[in-house]
Amino acid sequence: MPAVDSLPVAGAPAVAPVPATRPRLLRDLIQLSRPTHWVKSLLVVPVPLLETPVWTVDILVRLGWAVGVFVLASSAVYVGNDLADRQRDRNHPVKRHRPIAAGRVPVPLAWLYCALLLGALAWLLLTGPPGHAGPVLGYLVLNVAYSRGLKHVPLVEAGAVALGFVLRVAQGYLATGGAVSGWLLVTVFAGCLLLVIGKRRQELLDSGPAHRPALRGYTVELAGHLVQLTSVLAVTAGLVYLRTEAPLAGYGEAAMLLSTPIVLYLTSRYLQLALVGRAAGDPVRLLLRDRAVLVTGLLWGVLLAGLLAAARIPALTALLP
Protein backbone atom coordinates (compact mmCIF):
# COMPACT_ATOMS: atom_id res chain seq x y z
CA MET A 1 0.00 0.00 0.00
CA PRO A 2 1.51 3.38 -0.94
CA ALA A 3 2.38 5.87 1.74
CA VAL A 4 -0.07 8.71 2.35
CA ASP A 5 2.38 11.25 0.94
CA SER A 6 2.55 9.38 -2.36
CA LEU A 7 -1.21 9.38 -2.95
CA PRO A 8 -2.39 11.85 -5.62
CA VAL A 9 -4.57 14.77 -4.64
CA ALA A 10 -7.79 15.20 -6.56
CA GLY A 11 -7.51 18.05 -9.03
CA ALA A 12 -3.82 18.59 -8.35
CA PRO A 13 -1.20 18.46 -11.07
CA ALA A 14 0.89 15.35 -10.98
CA VAL A 15 4.07 15.82 -9.00
CA ALA A 16 6.91 13.59 -10.07
CA PRO A 17 9.74 13.30 -7.56
CA VAL A 18 12.85 14.92 -8.96
CA PRO A 19 16.10 12.98 -8.55
CA ALA A 20 18.20 15.26 -6.39
CA THR A 21 21.94 15.63 -6.43
CA ARG A 22 23.58 16.57 -3.15
CA PRO A 23 24.11 20.24 -4.09
CA ARG A 24 20.50 20.50 -5.27
CA LEU A 25 19.21 18.81 -2.12
CA LEU A 26 21.27 21.17 0.03
CA ARG A 27 19.83 24.17 -1.82
CA ASP A 28 16.32 22.81 -1.33
CA LEU A 29 16.87 22.35 2.40
CA ILE A 30 18.12 25.92 2.68
CA GLN A 31 15.12 27.09 0.65
CA LEU A 32 12.81 25.32 3.11
CA SER A 33 14.04 27.57 5.91
CA ARG A 34 13.20 30.71 3.86
CA PRO A 35 16.55 32.58 4.13
CA THR A 36 15.04 35.62 2.38
CA HIS A 37 12.64 35.93 5.34
CA TRP A 38 15.44 36.01 7.91
CA VAL A 39 15.48 39.76 7.26
CA LYS A 40 12.31 39.93 9.39
CA SER A 41 14.30 39.05 12.48
CA LEU A 42 17.40 40.97 11.39
CA LEU A 43 15.36 44.18 11.11
CA VAL A 44 12.70 43.78 13.82
CA VAL A 45 14.54 42.25 16.78
CA PRO A 46 17.20 45.03 17.00
CA VAL A 47 14.62 47.88 16.93
CA PRO A 48 14.83 48.41 20.74
CA LEU A 49 18.58 48.98 20.33
CA LEU A 50 17.70 52.47 19.09
CA GLU A 51 16.38 53.28 22.56
CA THR A 52 19.52 52.05 24.34
CA PRO A 53 21.67 54.98 25.55
CA VAL A 54 24.95 53.02 25.53
CA TRP A 55 25.76 50.11 23.23
CA THR A 56 27.98 47.72 25.14
CA VAL A 57 29.55 44.52 23.86
CA ASP A 58 27.33 42.54 26.24
CA ILE A 59 24.15 44.12 24.83
CA LEU A 60 25.25 43.51 21.25
CA VAL A 61 26.07 39.86 22.02
CA ARG A 62 22.67 39.35 23.67
CA LEU A 63 20.99 41.03 20.71
CA GLY A 64 22.85 38.78 18.27
CA TRP A 65 21.70 35.79 20.33
CA ALA A 66 18.11 37.09 20.17
CA VAL A 67 18.28 37.39 16.38
CA GLY A 68 19.77 33.90 16.15
CA VAL A 69 17.07 32.18 18.21
CA PHE A 70 14.30 33.82 16.19
CA VAL A 71 15.96 32.89 12.89
CA LEU A 72 16.13 29.25 14.02
CA ALA A 73 12.60 29.30 15.46
CA SER A 74 11.07 30.84 12.34
CA SER A 75 13.01 28.46 10.07
CA ALA A 76 11.68 25.46 12.00
CA VAL A 77 8.17 26.91 11.75
CA TYR A 78 8.49 27.36 7.97
CA VAL A 79 9.61 23.74 7.54
CA GLY A 80 6.81 22.50 9.82
CA ASN A 81 4.21 24.53 7.92
CA ASP A 82 5.43 23.17 4.57
CA LEU A 83 5.15 19.66 5.96
CA ALA A 84 1.64 20.26 7.30
CA ASP A 85 0.44 21.99 4.12
CA ARG A 86 2.21 19.81 1.54
CA GLN A 87 -1.00 18.29 0.18
CA ARG A 88 -2.75 21.65 -0.13
CA ASP A 89 0.34 23.30 -1.61
CA ARG A 90 0.23 20.86 -4.53
CA ASN A 91 -3.00 22.55 -5.64
CA HIS A 92 -1.44 26.03 -5.62
CA PRO A 93 0.05 27.41 -8.86
CA VAL A 94 3.14 28.77 -7.07
CA LYS A 95 3.49 26.82 -3.83
CA ARG A 96 3.42 23.48 -5.64
CA HIS A 97 7.03 24.24 -6.61
CA ARG A 98 8.17 24.28 -2.98
CA PRO A 99 10.70 21.51 -2.24
CA ILE A 100 8.40 19.26 -0.18
CA ALA A 101 5.26 19.76 -2.28
CA ALA A 102 7.29 19.17 -5.46
CA GLY A 103 8.76 15.96 -4.08
CA ARG A 104 12.37 17.16 -4.19
CA VAL A 105 12.80 16.81 -0.42
CA PRO A 106 11.47 13.54 1.07
CA VAL A 107 9.08 13.97 3.99
CA PRO A 108 11.26 11.98 6.47
CA LEU A 109 14.27 14.15 5.60
CA ALA A 110 12.19 17.30 6.10
CA TRP A 111 11.11 16.09 9.54
CA LEU A 112 14.76 15.38 10.42
CA TYR A 113 15.75 18.86 9.22
CA CYS A 114 13.01 20.44 11.36
CA ALA A 115 14.19 18.42 14.38
CA LEU A 116 17.78 19.59 13.83
CA LEU A 117 16.67 23.23 13.70
CA LEU A 118 14.70 22.79 16.93
CA GLY A 119 17.68 21.03 18.51
CA ALA A 120 19.97 23.94 17.62
CA LEU A 121 17.36 26.34 19.03
CA ALA A 122 17.14 24.35 22.28
CA TRP A 123 20.94 24.46 22.62
CA LEU A 124 20.98 28.24 22.14
CA LEU A 125 18.20 28.70 24.70
CA LEU A 126 19.96 26.50 27.27
CA THR A 127 23.30 28.27 26.83
CA GLY A 128 21.91 31.78 26.40
CA PRO A 129 21.04 34.48 28.95
CA PRO A 130 18.78 33.10 31.70
CA GLY A 131 15.19 34.31 31.66
CA HIS A 132 15.29 35.48 28.03
CA ALA A 133 13.46 32.58 26.38
CA GLY A 134 9.89 33.81 26.97
CA PRO A 135 9.18 35.61 23.66
CA VAL A 136 10.67 32.94 21.39
CA LEU A 137 8.90 30.15 23.28
CA GLY A 138 5.69 32.18 23.02
CA TYR A 139 6.35 32.45 19.29
CA LEU A 140 6.64 28.67 18.98
CA VAL A 141 3.46 28.09 21.01
CA LEU A 142 1.64 30.68 18.89
CA ASN A 143 2.71 28.94 15.69
CA VAL A 144 1.69 25.52 16.97
CA ALA A 145 -1.74 26.98 17.76
CA TYR A 146 -1.75 28.63 14.34
CA SER A 147 -1.01 25.36 12.55
CA ARG A 148 -3.49 23.41 14.68
CA GLY A 149 -6.46 25.68 14.03
CA LEU A 150 -5.94 29.44 14.22
CA LYS A 151 -4.95 29.62 10.56
CA HIS A 152 -8.49 28.60 9.63
CA VAL A 153 -10.14 31.43 11.63
CA PRO A 154 -10.61 34.58 9.51
CA LEU A 155 -9.10 37.79 10.94
CA VAL A 156 -7.67 35.91 13.95
CA GLU A 157 -5.13 34.17 11.72
CA ALA A 158 -3.87 37.51 10.39
CA GLY A 159 -3.55 38.87 13.92
CA ALA A 160 -1.59 35.78 14.98
CA VAL A 161 0.95 36.35 12.19
CA ALA A 162 1.36 40.02 13.15
CA LEU A 163 1.72 39.08 16.83
CA GLY A 164 4.79 37.05 15.91
CA PHE A 165 6.56 40.29 15.00
CA VAL A 166 5.57 41.91 18.29
CA LEU A 167 7.21 38.95 20.06
CA ARG A 168 10.39 39.64 18.06
CA VAL A 169 10.44 43.21 19.35
CA ALA A 170 9.80 41.95 22.89
CA GLN A 171 12.84 39.67 22.50
CA GLY A 172 14.89 42.70 21.51
CA TYR A 173 13.74 44.61 24.60
CA LEU A 174 14.79 41.69 26.80
CA ALA A 175 18.21 41.70 25.16
CA THR A 176 18.77 45.43 25.64
CA GLY A 177 17.10 45.66 29.04
CA GLY A 178 15.09 48.73 28.02
CA ALA A 179 11.56 49.71 29.00
CA VAL A 180 8.97 48.52 26.52
CA SER A 181 7.35 51.25 24.39
CA GLY A 182 3.63 50.64 23.97
CA TRP A 183 3.32 52.87 20.92
CA LEU A 184 6.19 51.08 19.21
CA LEU A 185 4.51 47.70 19.77
CA VAL A 186 1.24 49.08 18.36
CA THR A 187 3.14 50.40 15.32
CA VAL A 188 4.83 47.06 14.67
CA PHE A 189 1.59 45.12 15.12
CA ALA A 190 -0.45 47.42 12.86
CA GLY A 191 2.26 47.64 10.20
CA CYS A 192 2.66 43.87 10.03
CA LEU A 193 -1.11 43.38 10.04
CA LEU A 194 -1.28 45.73 7.05
CA LEU A 195 1.18 43.53 5.13
CA VAL A 196 -0.65 40.32 6.08
CA ILE A 197 -4.05 41.67 5.03
CA GLY A 198 -2.53 42.92 1.78
CA LYS A 199 -1.19 39.42 1.15
CA ARG A 200 -4.59 37.85 1.88
CA ARG A 201 -6.23 40.22 -0.60
CA GLN A 202 -3.74 39.21 -3.27
CA GLU A 203 -4.35 35.53 -2.53
CA LEU A 204 -8.07 36.08 -3.06
CA LEU A 205 -7.35 37.66 -6.44
CA ASP A 206 -4.88 34.96 -7.49
CA SER A 207 -6.57 31.72 -6.45
CA GLY A 208 -9.67 32.48 -4.38
CA PRO A 209 -10.38 30.75 -1.04
CA ALA A 210 -9.61 27.22 -2.25
CA HIS A 211 -6.01 27.14 -1.03
CA ARG A 212 -6.45 28.90 2.33
CA PRO A 213 -9.75 28.04 4.08
CA ALA A 214 -9.64 31.23 6.18
CA LEU A 215 -10.07 33.26 2.99
CA ARG A 216 -13.71 32.20 2.93
CA GLY A 217 -14.20 34.81 5.64
CA TYR A 218 -12.80 37.59 3.45
CA THR A 219 -13.79 39.38 0.30
CA VAL A 220 -11.61 41.61 -1.83
CA GLU A 221 -13.75 44.55 -0.70
CA LEU A 222 -13.39 43.68 3.01
CA ALA A 223 -9.64 43.20 2.62
CA GLY A 224 -9.43 46.61 0.95
CA HIS A 225 -11.22 48.26 3.90
CA LEU A 226 -8.97 46.44 6.38
CA VAL A 227 -5.88 47.59 4.48
CA GLN A 228 -7.07 51.19 4.85
CA LEU A 229 -7.85 50.74 8.55
CA THR A 230 -4.53 49.13 9.44
CA SER A 231 -2.50 51.60 7.38
CA VAL A 232 -4.08 54.56 9.22
CA LEU A 233 -3.42 52.89 12.59
CA ALA A 234 0.19 52.09 11.69
CA VAL A 235 0.96 55.62 10.48
CA THR A 236 -0.76 57.29 13.45
CA ALA A 237 0.88 55.05 16.07
CA GLY A 238 4.30 55.47 14.48
CA LEU A 239 4.11 59.25 14.45
CA VAL A 240 2.82 59.34 18.03
CA TYR A 241 5.74 57.10 19.03
CA LEU A 242 8.23 59.50 17.47
CA ARG A 243 6.60 62.44 19.24
CA THR A 244 6.22 60.91 22.69
CA GLU A 245 8.29 57.79 23.42
CA ALA A 246 11.18 57.73 20.94
CA PRO A 247 14.56 58.56 22.55
CA LEU A 248 14.84 61.88 20.73
CA ALA A 249 14.82 64.25 23.71
CA GLY A 250 13.70 67.66 22.44
CA TYR A 251 13.63 66.54 18.81
CA GLY A 252 10.49 64.41 19.03
CA GLU A 253 8.23 67.02 17.48
CA ALA A 254 10.71 67.69 14.67
CA ALA A 255 10.97 63.94 13.99
CA MET A 256 7.19 63.66 13.81
CA LEU A 257 6.79 66.64 11.47
CA LEU A 258 9.65 65.67 9.17
CA SER A 259 8.60 62.02 9.10
CA THR A 260 4.96 62.68 8.26
CA PRO A 261 5.37 63.20 4.48
CA ILE A 262 7.90 60.36 4.29
CA VAL A 263 5.70 57.87 6.13
CA LEU A 264 2.68 58.88 4.08
CA TYR A 265 4.65 58.38 0.87
CA LEU A 266 5.98 54.96 1.94
CA THR A 267 2.49 53.84 2.94
CA SER A 268 0.98 55.20 -0.25
CA ARG A 269 3.67 53.51 -2.32
CA TYR A 270 2.94 50.17 -0.67
CA LEU A 271 -0.78 50.61 -1.30
CA GLN A 272 -0.06 51.50 -4.91
CA LEU A 273 2.05 48.37 -5.39
CA ALA A 274 -0.46 46.19 -3.54
CA LEU A 275 -3.74 47.51 -4.95
CA VAL A 276 -2.74 48.72 -8.40
CA GLY A 277 0.29 46.57 -9.18
CA ARG A 278 -1.18 43.51 -7.42
CA ALA A 279 2.27 42.77 -5.98
CA ALA A 280 1.35 42.10 -2.34
CA GLY A 281 1.69 38.31 -2.55
CA ASP A 282 5.20 38.43 -1.06
CA PRO A 283 5.49 41.55 1.13
CA VAL A 284 9.18 40.99 1.93
CA ARG A 285 10.16 40.80 -1.72
CA LEU A 286 7.87 43.71 -2.58
CA LEU A 287 9.45 46.05 -0.03
CA LEU A 288 13.05 44.97 -0.57
CA ARG A 289 13.00 45.13 -4.37
CA ASP A 290 11.14 48.37 -4.97
CA ARG A 291 13.67 51.13 -5.62
CA ALA A 292 11.37 53.94 -4.47
CA VAL A 293 10.75 52.21 -1.14
CA LEU A 294 14.44 51.45 -0.62
CA VAL A 295 15.66 54.96 -1.43
CA THR A 296 12.95 56.68 0.63
CA GLY A 297 13.50 54.31 3.53
CA LEU A 298 17.24 54.99 3.44
CA LEU A 299 16.71 58.77 3.45
CA TRP A 300 14.26 58.43 6.35
CA GLY A 301 16.79 56.33 8.25
CA VAL A 302 19.49 58.96 7.73
CA LEU A 303 17.11 61.68 8.94
CA LEU A 304 16.17 59.80 12.12
CA ALA A 305 19.79 58.82 12.73
CA GLY A 306 20.77 62.49 12.56
CA LEU A 307 18.07 63.51 15.04
CA LEU A 308 19.01 60.63 17.34
CA ALA A 309 22.66 61.67 17.23
CA ALA A 310 21.71 65.28 17.98
CA ALA A 311 19.62 64.14 20.96
CA ARG A 312 22.38 61.96 22.40
CA ILE A 313 25.36 64.17 21.58
CA PRO A 314 24.32 67.78 22.20
CA ALA A 315 27.80 68.99 21.23
CA LEU A 316 26.99 68.15 17.62
CA THR A 317 24.41 70.92 17.42
CA ALA A 318 27.11 73.43 18.37
CA LEU A 319 28.90 72.63 15.10
CA LEU A 320 25.90 73.71 13.06
CA PRO A 321 25.90 77.30 11.66
Disulfide bonds with the S-S distance in Angstrom:
none
